[in-house]
Amino acid sequence: METSTDTRLAELEVKLAFQDDLLDALNSTVARQQQQLDLLQQQLRLLYQQLRASQPDGSGGEAHSLRDDIPPHY
């Protein structure tokens, strides 16, 4: 009976070790993806600022809409 308990305990320890490794790997993945998201958000803000800066301010001409750039077959 003792061998069965020892075997089960060893199996649980192995499973726990694998779960710890998996948890560390997942944590690293989430942290890396968060960094990528932060970078993408920063790039999007910069692009938005560039778009706003390139648009006319409304004096002396019509405002340009992104819809004007859509080809007629859309």
C-alpha positions, 0 to 999 in steps of 0.5 A: 500500500505504501508503494501506491501512495509513494507512486501517486505522490511522485506523480503529483510532484511531477505534474506540479513541476510541469504546471509550474513550468507551464505557468512561467511560460504563459506568464512570459508570453503574456508579459511579452504580448503586453509589451507588444500591445503597448508599442502598438498603441504608441505607434497608433497614437503617433499615426493618429497625430500625424494624420491630424497634423496633415489634415487642413484646419478647416480654413479655406478648404473642404475637410478631407474625409477618409471615406473620400479615399475609398475606391468607387467599387466599394 
